[in-house]
Amino acid sequence: MQELKEAQDFTVQEASALFKVTNPTIYRMINEGRLKGYLIGRSRRITFESVKALREARS
């Protein structure tokens, strides 16, 4: 797996590339509470902490 270097939040596209899943899967993970996201205007961001926690749980 790719190593996370900075404490930055991710776009849906970045998170989907990181987890090797589709964008709708990322939205589903947010709706299920597996990832934490927020909106900036019309763009959704996923928190670094939730991505890190999910990656650790999947390893």
C-alpha positions in Angstrom: 0.0 0.0 0.0 1.0 3.6 -0.6 2.3 5.3 2.4 0.5 8.4 3.8 3.0 11.2 4.3 1.1 14.4 5.2 -1.9 15.1 7.4 -4.0 16.3 4.5 -7.6 15.7 3.6 -8.5 13.9 0.4 -10.9 14.4 -2.4 -13.2 11.6 -3.4 -11.1 10.9 -6.5 -7.9 10.8 -4.4 -9.5 8.4 -1.8 -10.8 6.2 -4.6 -7.4 5.9 -6.2 -5.8 5.2 -2.8 -8.2 2.4 -1.9 -8.5 1.2 -5.5 -12.3 1.5 -5.5 -14.8 3.6 -7.5 -16.0 7.0 -6.5 -19.5 5.6 -5.7 -17.9 3.2 -3.3 -16.2 6.1 -1.4 -19.6 7.9 -1.2 -21.1 4.7 0.2 -18.3 4.4 2.8 -19.1 8.0 3.8 -22.8 7.3 4.1 -22.1 4.1 6.1 -19.9 6.0 8.5 -16.7 4.1 7.5 -15.1 7.4 6.3 -15.7 10.9 7.6 -16.3 13.6 5.0 -17.3 17.2 4.8 -18.3 19.7 2.1 -16.3 22.7 0.8 -18.9 24.3 -1.5 -20.0 21.5 -3.7 -16.7 19.4 -3.3 -16.5 16.7 -0.7 -13.3 16.1 1.3 -12.5 13.0 3.3 -10.5 13.5 6.6 -7.0 12.3 6.8 -7.7 10.6 10.1 -10.6 8.5 8.8 -8.5 7.4 5.7 -5.6 6.5 8.0 -7.9 4.6 10.4 -9.6 2.6 7.6 -6.3 1.7 6.0 -5.0 0.4 9.3 -8.2 -1.6 9.8 -7.8 -3.1 6.3 -4.2 -4.1 6.7 
